[in-house]
């Protein structure tokens, strides 16, 4: 599609349907081509599209039977595995709540605004829900938006400080040691969890756009192959809640970097016109400050991090049927009550808590 926005240069129906299918695979609502004016810098390979509608969820969804934890059926089918993605529901924290009468929230990050006692109690709640009461050591990491993968070995110490802080500096952890819950903290970045059902090994990844660009998921799968003899075709993966393409506006420099690194890079981006119906219906979604590395002009160029990481899993050799994409946007997904379901650094301008995604191998005495 050429740079002009005239009707003769708009995408064909076939092209639009193809992109709709890609977004649908990532859990996003298929949109339609937009012929509205306003996308001034459109480039070949990027469609002007309507944004997906913000989702409203209810606790009765099959994968969210426990308020506070989002479960993956493919993981629950593995008898020796503990795994779950947290939400912001059903905790003790109140500092980030929307209103004085809002219920307690499950902030799992050691943020400066939240009392440490609340965070510690919230972490105990999460591990109890996920592990079913079994004793599991929570192991987190000092994340820094890199491509660094660390392997947790038997007897390795220390893994946490006496007050529960992370020691290991990385953006991906993996282990085959029973009794550990590996955790990644997020508030918009993509959490990815992988399990090898045959070799009883697990991994967790922090994949923001920088980590995704660094191919952290592909690197991790390579490490699992080398350390545990894992075969990609046996691996089962889940991509957890993160900021969706509906809310993730980026700058042109981000697109250029992905297009230079991935053959499908252009397919991860699409442009939103000024007259997009979702922007008109939900104007507050687009009044947030731009983070460093993102466009200061307005949310015209959007990126799909769900699809970017799904493609990395496929490129690494995973089977499509073994990949679950939750597809819930941390920026705009709401509960039936209207409350936010997830913490979002972007939408809450940095004043927010953290979710945690955890996965681990059960100890022998705790296996179901």
N, C-alpha and C positions, 0 to 999 in steps of 0.2 A: 504494500500500500504506500503510495507516494506521500510526500510531506503536505500536499494540499488537502484541505478538508472538504473539497467539492464532492458532490454525490458520486461522480464517476470514479473517484478514487477510494471510496469506502470499501470495506472488506466484503467479499462475497458471502452468501449464505452458507456455503460449504465451509469456508474458513471460520466463520463465526461458530458454527456447530462443532467444529473440531476443537476450538478453544474452550467452548462450553463443556465439552466432555472432559477435557483436562481439569478444569476447575471442579467439575462434579466429582471426579475421582478423588480430589483433595478435600471433599466435603463442603465445597462452596456452592451456593445457589447459582445455577446457570443464569447468565444475563443475556441482554440483547445488544446488538450494535447500536451505538448512539450517533445520531446525525446532528446533534446539537453543536453549536459553535462554542469555542472556548479552549480546546486543546491545541495550543498554538505551536507546540514543538513536536508534533507527532512524527514518528519515524517508521520506516518500513519494518514490519513484523510486530508492531504494537497496535492493538485495536482500541478504539474508543468504545467503552462498554459501560453499561449500567452496573452500579455497585450491587453486591449481594445484600439482601435485607438482613439487618441485625437479627440474630436468633433469640428466641425466647424458649427456655427449657423448663422442665418440671422435674421434681425429684423422682417421678415414677419412670423416667427413662431407664431402659434395661441396664445401661452401663453406669448409672449413678444411684444405685439402690441405697447407699449409705451417704447421707448429706455430709459433704466434706471430702469425699473420695470419688473419683471417676475411675471405674474399672474397665478392663478390656477383656471381653469374653475369651479371646484367644489365649490370653495369659492365665485366666482363671481355669482353663482346661488343663493346665500343666500342674499336677498334684503337688510338686515340691517347690513351687514358685510363690513368692510373695511380691506383689506389684500393685501400684496404684498412682494416679495423678491427683493431687489435692486441688480443692477449690478454695474459696475464701469463706465458706460456710462453717458453722458449728464449732467455733473456737471461743477463746476467752479475750481476745484483743478488741479494744473499742476505739483506739486512736484514729483509725482510718475509716471508721464506720460513717455511712451517709445519714447523719442525723442523730440526735441524742437518744432516740428510742430504738435505734437499729440494734439487732441482735449481735452477740459477740462474733468475732471473725477469726479465721484460722491463719493468722500471720505466722509464717515459719522462718522468717529471716531475722537475724540479729540487727534490726534497724535501731537507730538512735532514739526514735520517738516512742517505741513500745517497751514497756518494762520487761526485763530479762525473764522474770518469773512467768509472765504470760507466754512468751515464746517457748520456754522450756516445757511448759505444760501443754502447749499446742503440739509440740513435737512428740511428746509422749502419747497424745491422743492419736496422732497420725500413725505412728508405728504400731500402736495397739490395734487400730482399725485394720491396717494392712496385714499385719502379722498374726492377727487373731489371738493376741495374748501371748504368743511365743516370744521368748527373749531374743531380740535381734539388736546388734550394735549398729547405730546409724552413723554412716561415714559420708561426709560431704566433702566439698573441695573449695578452694579459693579460686573462683572463676575470674578469668580476665580476657574473655573474647578471643581465644587463640585456637590453634589446631592441636594443642597438646593433649595426648592420651596417656594415662597412667594406669598401670596394672597393680592391683592390691594383692600381695603375696601372703601365704600362710605365715603367721607370726610377725608380720610387719608392724612396727610400732615406732613412735606414736602416730595414730591416725586422727585423733582429735585432742584438743587441749583439755585440761581438767574442767573447764567451764563450758565445754561443748563446741568450741570453735574448730573450724577446719584447719588442718595442717598441710595437707597435700595441695599443691598448686597445679591446677589443670582445668580442662574443660570437658574431659571425659574420663570416666572411671570404669574399670572392669575387674571381675574376679570370678573365681570358681570356689572360693572359700565359703563354706556354709556358715550361717549365723550373722551375716552382714547385710545391712540394707544400704545400698549405694544411693545417694540422693543428689539431685541437681535442683538448684533454686532458680525460679524464673518469675518474671512479671511482664512478659511480652515475648521474650526469646523462645525459641522452639525447644521443648524437651523431647528427646528421642530415647526410647528404651529398647534394648535388643536382648533376646535370650536364645541360647543354643540348647534345645530340649534334649539332644543326644549326649552332650558333654557337660551338661549342668554348669554352664557359664553364663554370666549376665553382664550387661554393659549399660551405662547411662551417659547421655550426651547433652551438652549445653550448646545449642546451635542458633545463635543470633545470626544476623546477616554476615558478620565478619567470620564467625566460625563456619558457617555454611560455605562462604567463599573459600575458606581454607580446606574444604572437603573433610571436615572433622569426622563425619559419619563414615565416609569411605575409608579414612585412615584407621578408624576404630575397628572396622570389619577386617581390614588387613591384619591388624594386631591380633584379633581373635583367631584368625587363621594360623598365624605363626605361633602363638602361645598355647592354644588349646586344640589345634587341629580342626577347628570349625570349618564346615563347608557352608558357603553362603546359601545354598539351596535349602539347608536345614534350619536356617535362622528365622525367628519370628520377631517382628518389630512393631512398635506402636509410636506414632507421632502424637504428642499430647497437645493440650490447649496452648495457643499462642496468638499473637496478633495476626489477624487475617488480612487478606488482600483488600478487604473492605475498609480497613483502617490504617494500613501500613503504607504511608506515603514516603517516598524516597527521592533523592536527588539524581540528576542525570549521571553523576559520577559513579553511583552504585550500579546503574544499568551497564555502563561501559565496562566496569570491572567484571561483571558476570558474563557479559557477551564475549569478553576476551578469554575467559576461562572455561566456558561451557558451550558446547555446540548448540544446545537448546536454550541458551541464555535469554534470547529475545522472547521466548515463550513464557518466561516467568513474570513479564511485565505487561501492564496495560494502562492506558491513559483514561482519565475521568474528566469529562467536560464540566465547565462551570455550571451548566444547567442540569446536571445529573439529578434525577428525581430523589435519590437517597440523600444527597446533600441538601436538597430543599426540604425534605421531610425531617431530617435529623441534623440540623445545622450545628448543634453543640458538639457533634463528633469532630468538626473541622475547625474548632476554635482553640485547639491545643498548641502549645509552643513546639517548634521544630527542634528535635534533638540534633547534636552535631552530626554532620554527614548527610543531613536530609534537607530537602528543598525548603527555602524560606518564602517562596512565592505562594505556595498553596498546594494542596494535595492533588496534583494533576497526575503524577506518575506513581502507580501503585505496584507493589511486589507481592508475589505469592510464595511465602517461605514454606508453607506446607508442601506445595508441589516441588519446590527446590530440593527439599530433603527426601521426599518420596522418590524423586528421580535419582538421587544419589544411592538410595537403597537398591533400586532396580539396577543401576549401573554396577553396583558391587556384586550383583548376582542373586539377590533375594527374589523369590517368586512373588508375583503380584498378590496372590491370595494370602500370603503370609504377612502382608503389611496392613495395619489398621491406621487410619487417619481420623482422629476425633473430629477435626474440622471446626471446633468451637473457638471463636475469636475472643481473646482476653480483653479486647478493647470495647466490645459492644454486646457480648452475650449477657442476657438478663434472665433472672429467675422469674417464675410466674408472679411473684410479689412485686416485681419491678426492680429489685435490688441487683447490683452487679454480682455476677457469679465468680469472677476472677479479679485479681489485682492487675492493674495495667499502669506501668510506669509512664507511658506516653499519655494516656487519657487522663491520668490523675497528676500530671506534671511533676512526676518524681516523688510526690508525697503519697506513698503507698507501701503495702506489705509485699510479701513474697509467697508464691506457691512453692511446693516441692513435689518432685516426682521421684518415687523410690522403687527399687527392685532388688531382690536378693534371693539367695538359695537357702532353703530351710535347713535347720539343723536336723540331725537324725531323729531326735526325740520329739520334734515338733511337726513332722510330716503328717499330712492329713491321711 
